[in-house]
Amino acid sequence: MLQSRYKHVFLWPALIALLAVIIFPLIYTVLLSFSGWSVNRIGLNWVGWANYARAIVDPRFWQSMGTL
């Protein structure tokens, strides 16, 4: 009984570290990919799928995918 309690004590800090180091930046990056940014304005504006639509039709994007 005592050992199972200690498992949880050591598990929670590891899960919190995993959340802070891997999952939060991943979610934030996806959020940023749906946003636009301008030097002239403070903050982000929501553009939705426009960034992805622009990348699909941009020949420089496809050229860069070929040079990996």
NORJOBEL-V417770 format. One record per residue. D_FIRST is the distance of its C-alpha to the first C-alpha in Angstrom with 1 decimal. Layout:
d_first->D_FIRST
d_first->D_FIRST
This chain:
d_first->0.0
d_first->3.8
d_first->5.5
d_first->5.5
d_first->6.8
d_first->9.2
d_first->10.4
d_first->11.9
d_first->13.3
d_first->15.3
d_first->16.1
d_first->18.0
d_first->20.6
d_first->21.4
d_first->22.0
d_first->24.1
d_first->26.1
d_first->26.7
d_first->28.0
d_first->30.2
d_first->31.6
d_first->32.1
d_first->31.9
d_first->33.7
d_first->36.7
d_first->37.0
d_first->37.2
d_first->39.6
d_first->41.8
d_first->42.2
d_first->43.1
d_first->45.7
d_first->47.1
d_first->48.1
d_first->49.7
d_first->52.9
d_first->53.7
d_first->57.0
d_first->58.2
d_first->60.3
d_first->57.6
d_first->54.4
d_first->51.3
d_first->50.7
d_first->52.5
d_first->51.0
d_first->53.1
d_first->50.8
d_first->51.8
d_first->55.0
d_first->53.6
d_first->52.7
d_first->56.0
d_first->57.9
d_first->56.1
d_first->56.9
d_first->60.7
d_first->60.9
d_first->62.5
d_first->61.1
d_first->57.6
d_first->58.3
d_first->60.2
d_first->57.2
d_first->55.0
d_first->57.5
d_first->57.4
d_first->53.7
